[in-house]
Amino acid sequence: TSASESMEAVVSTQSTGAELSTLQVQKVTGGATNKLSKIKDVRKSIARCHTVLRTNQRDNLRKFYLKKKYMPLDLRPKKTRAIRRQLTTHEAGLKTLRQQKKDAHFSQRVYAIKA
């Protein structure tokens, strides 16, 4: 599940963070070159853990805001500026009071065609 996955990510982030700090100390003190090349891999693994945490957090926020009236801007669909400003399908389908009256009083005529 996402909860256990995120806990694992937190634990692995802490352990790799400690590993990174030791590697950086070795770099300063003049450690072996194979240790120096490992720094990049450790940093990437930390970034992967942060990515997992961030995606889980965003998924939980999306679930939380699903039934709410407003949603934070970063959780809304991006699309394009023009599409975001477009009328919704509901708004586009609305009729003015004048049009409603016209439709009510002058409905479409039905003709019987003689064959």
Buried (B, 14 or more C-beta within 10 A) or exposed (E): EEEEEBEEBEEBBEEBBEBBEEBBEBBEEEBEEEEBEBBEEBBEBBEBBEEBBEBBEEEEBEEEBEEEEEBEEEEEEEEEEEEEEEEEEEEEEEEEEEEEEEEEEEEEEEEEEEE
